[in-house]
């Protein structure tokens, strides 16, 4: 699972470098089966074992972020540092460079 700003595109090459496999967007059914949450509400907390979590470092530029909290209309306010601590996610650069778009 990738947590990143919604206004930027992910880099498939960077994700492949980080994960070692080719990635793609999960379907709604795949997201629900893997996480227990539907699209727009996938929560980065309490994920099943085996679900890797990647946090884009650009989120650190925001004072407060609102990761989804189980529904497409709920979120929980926290700092990037809190998100990293609570989830244990891997922090990195996973966004496409503007020149690559």
Backbone bond lengths (Angstrom), bond angles and torsions (degrees), N, CA, C in turn:
res aa  C-N    CA-C-N  psi(-1)  N-CA   C-N-CA  omega(-1)  CA-C   N-CA-C  phi
1 X - - - 1.438 - - 1.517 108.14 -
2 X 1.336 116.86 138.92 1.454 122.82 -178.72 1.524 109.07 -114.33
3 X 1.325 117.60 131.58 1.457 122.29 173.19 1.521 106.90 -113.10
4 X 1.343 115.76 119.42 1.465 120.35 -178.03 1.519 108.33 -153.80
5 X 1.349 117.30 167.08 1.467 119.80 175.99 1.521 110.38 -59.72
6 X 1.305 116.87 139.08 1.453 121.29 -177.44 1.502 115.54 -73.47
7 X 1.341 117.05 -11.10 1.453 119.33 -177.25 1.526 113.16 -96.01
8 X 1.315 117.52 10.04 1.465 121.92 -179.37 1.525 109.84 -126.62
9 X 1.332 115.82 155.12 1.471 120.57 178.60 1.512 110.60 -94.75
10 X 1.311 115.41 147.04 1.458 121.41 176.52 1.522 110.16 -79.44
11 X 1.315 116.04 151.93 1.461 121.90 176.63 1.520 108.80 -98.94
12 X 1.326 116.27 115.56 1.464 119.88 178.15 1.527 111.12 -61.45
13 X 1.325 117.19 -36.94 1.470 121.01 -179.89 1.528 110.96 -65.32
14 X 1.318 117.32 -43.27 1.468 120.68 179.33 1.527 111.00 -67.00
15 X 1.320 116.73 -38.95 1.467 119.97 177.82 1.520 110.95 -65.60
16 X 1.327 116.75 -41.27 1.462 119.94 178.51 1.525 110.35 -63.69
17 X 1.320 116.66 -39.80 1.458 120.50 178.08 1.527 110.92 -62.71
18 X 1.328 117.34 -39.44 1.471 121.74 -177.96 1.525 113.06 -75.91
19 X 1.336 116.42 -34.72 1.469 120.00 -173.68 1.520 113.66 -101.95
20 X 1.336 116.50 -23.01 1.455 120.26 -177.04 1.515 114.00 84.06
21 X 1.334 116.51 2.92 1.469 120.34 179.62 1.524 109.68 -137.24
22 X 1.323 115.71 158.14 1.460 121.07 174.67 1.527 107.66 -69.94
23 X 1.332 116.75 136.94 1.465 120.59 -178.36 1.521 110.54 -115.10
24 X 1.315 114.87 163.21 1.460 121.92 174.94 1.523 107.52 -155.83
25 X 1.316 116.10 164.55 1.451 121.44 177.68 1.533 108.40 -69.61
26 X 1.320 115.83 133.04 1.468 120.42 177.56 1.525 109.78 -72.28
27 X 1.311 116.14 148.08 1.467 119.74 173.52 1.529 107.51 -73.77
28 X 1.307 116.45 167.19 1.469 120.78 178.13 1.522 110.57 -57.73
29 X 1.320 115.80 -41.80 1.469 120.31 -178.85 1.533 111.15 -67.10
30 X 1.334 117.18 -40.28 1.462 120.95 178.96 1.526 111.18 -66.26
31 X 1.329 116.97 -41.61 1.473 120.85 179.04 1.520 110.41 -61.85
32 X 1.315 116.94 -45.29 1.460 121.27 179.62 1.525 111.28 -63.65
33 X 1.314 117.27 -43.69 1.464 120.99 -179.69 1.525 112.17 -65.47
34 X 1.332 117.42 -38.37 1.465 120.99 -176.25 1.522 113.24 -80.69
35 X 1.341 116.92 -32.63 1.466 119.72 -172.25 1.523 114.91 -117.07
36 X 1.328 116.59 -20.81 1.461 119.86 -174.58 1.521 112.65 85.80
37 X 1.328 116.83 2.23 1.461 121.83 -179.46 1.523 109.72 -124.20
38 X 1.336 115.83 147.47 1.455 120.86 177.49 1.512 112.08 -86.05
39 X 1.330 117.49 168.75 1.463 122.39 179.36 1.530 111.46 -53.56
40 X 1.325 115.57 138.06 1.457 121.33 -179.06 1.513 113.29 86.78
41 X 1.330 117.10 -14.53 1.453 120.00 -178.68 1.510 113.46 -125.91
42 X 1.336 116.92 9.52 1.464 119.91 -177.57 1.525 108.92 -64.33
43 X 1.300 114.85 115.95 1.455 123.31 -176.35 1.529 110.18 -90.80
44 X 1.341 118.57 133.94 1.462 120.12 179.71 1.526 114.34 -80.25
45 X 1.314 118.20 2.68 1.463 122.05 -178.60 1.527 110.50 -103.53
46 X 1.298 116.62 144.46 1.459 120.90 174.09 1.510 114.72 63.19
47 X 1.309 117.48 31.88 1.464 120.53 178.29 1.521 110.43 -71.05
48 X 1.299 116.03 153.14 1.464 121.22 178.21 1.521 109.92 -61.10
49 X 1.308 115.82 150.41 1.454 119.89 176.51 1.521 109.37 -59.03
50 X 1.311 115.41 139.26 1.454 120.09 -179.61 1.517 113.85 98.10
51 X 1.339 117.99 -10.78 1.465 120.64 176.12 1.521 107.09 -90.92
52 X 1.326 116.66 109.92 1.462 121.58 -179.95 1.526 109.54 -76.76
53 X 1.321 116.03 142.03 1.456 121.21 -179.07 1.526 109.02 -120.95
54 X 1.328 116.42 126.69 1.454 123.13 179.30 1.520 108.22 -119.15
55 X 1.335 116.69 130.59 1.455 123.09 -177.40 1.527 108.72 -115.48
56 X 1.327 116.61 120.88 1.454 117.80 -179.62 1.523 109.81 -72.79
57 X 1.331 115.36 134.34 1.467 122.24 -175.75 1.522 112.79 -62.74
58 X 1.328 118.13 -20.94 1.464 120.87 -179.86 1.531 112.02 -63.79
59 X 1.321 117.53 -21.16 1.461 120.65 178.05 1.526 111.83 -63.40
60 X 1.325 117.37 -22.76 1.465 121.55 179.93 1.525 112.23 -65.47
61 X 1.318 117.82 -17.36 1.464 120.47 -179.15 1.530 112.46 -76.67
62 X 1.320 117.35 -11.16 1.464 121.42 179.64 1.524 110.07 -95.01
63 X 1.334 116.53 138.46 1.463 121.04 177.19 1.518 110.05 -65.39
64 X 1.322 116.48 -44.92 1.461 122.68 179.93 1.518 108.70 -131.67
65 X 1.319 116.83 135.34 1.464 121.83 174.13 1.520 107.94 -120.04
66 X 1.315 116.91 160.13 1.459 122.73 -176.12 1.526 110.74 -129.65
67 X 1.327 118.59 77.58 1.461 119.03 177.21 1.531 110.07 -62.99
68 X 1.305 115.66 149.98 1.464 120.96 177.94 1.521 109.89 -57.57
69 X 1.311 114.96 148.42 1.462 120.47 -177.37 1.527 111.44 -126.55
70 X 1.325 116.33 39.55 1.457 120.30 172.91 1.508 116.50 108.66
71 X 1.326 117.59 -19.26 1.464 120.39 176.20 1.528 108.17 -135.95
72 X 1.331 116.28 168.24 1.461 119.16 179.98 1.526 112.36 -78.55
73 X 1.325 117.29 0.45 1.467 120.55 178.66 1.526 112.19 -125.16
74 X 1.334 117.29 20.28 1.466 119.47 178.14 1.521 110.18 -133.82
75 X 1.313 114.69 148.08 1.451 121.43 177.97 1.517 108.35 -152.26
76 X 1.299 115.69 166.71 1.458 120.46 178.59 1.523 107.95 -126.60
77 X 1.338 116.20 127.22 1.460 120.97 -178.10 1.520 110.28 -74.66
78 X 1.323 115.81 132.16 1.465 120.48 176.58 1.511 109.86 -162.41
79 X 1.320 115.59 168.66 1.458 120.64 173.66 1.523 108.46 -87.81
80 X 1.312 115.37 163.90 1.461 119.77 176.45 1.523 110.32 -60.55
81 X 1.315 116.65 -41.61 1.466 120.91 179.98 1.526 110.95 -60.26
82 X 1.325 117.11 -39.99 1.464 120.45 177.12 1.528 110.72 -64.05
83 X 1.323 116.80 -42.31 1.461 120.44 179.29 1.523 111.02 -60.53
84 X 1.319 116.63 -44.18 1.467 120.85 179.25 1.524 110.05 -61.88
85 X 1.325 117.08 -45.20 1.463 121.63 -178.67 1.527 111.80 -64.44
86 X 1.320 116.42 -46.57 1.467 121.07 -176.12 1.531 112.06 -68.20
87 X 1.329 116.69 -37.84 1.468 119.44 -174.01 1.523 113.99 -94.99
88 X 1.327 116.85 -27.64 1.463 119.24 -173.84 1.516 112.14 69.57
89 X 1.328 116.89 19.14 1.460 121.45 -178.46 1.517 113.12 -66.10
90 X 1.321 115.32 159.15 1.461 122.77 177.66 1.520 109.00 -84.07
91 X 1.336 116.55 121.50 1.464 121.65 -180.00 1.524 109.14 -91.55
92 X 1.336 116.12 136.00 1.458 120.12 178.76 1.507 111.30 -169.46
93 X 1.312 115.70 -175.41 1.460 123.60 178.08 1.523 107.43 -101.48
94 X 1.329 116.54 105.77 1.454 121.62 -175.68 1.531 113.10 -118.74
95 X 1.337 116.47 6.38 1.467 120.10 -177.36 1.519 111.38 -93.61
96 X 1.320 114.86 148.69 1.461 120.53 176.43 1.520 109.15 -68.58
97 X 1.306 116.08 142.29 1.445 121.48 175.63 1.523 108.12 -74.54
98 X 1.349 117.41 140.71 1.490 119.41 -178.73 1.532 112.27 -51.86
99 X 1.316 118.37 -34.77 1.466 121.09 -179.06 1.532 112.06 -67.72
100 X 1.321 117.29 -20.41 1.462 121.91 -178.65 1.527 112.69 -87.51
101 X 1.314 117.92 -6.37 1.472 120.76 -176.89 1.495 112.33 -87.70
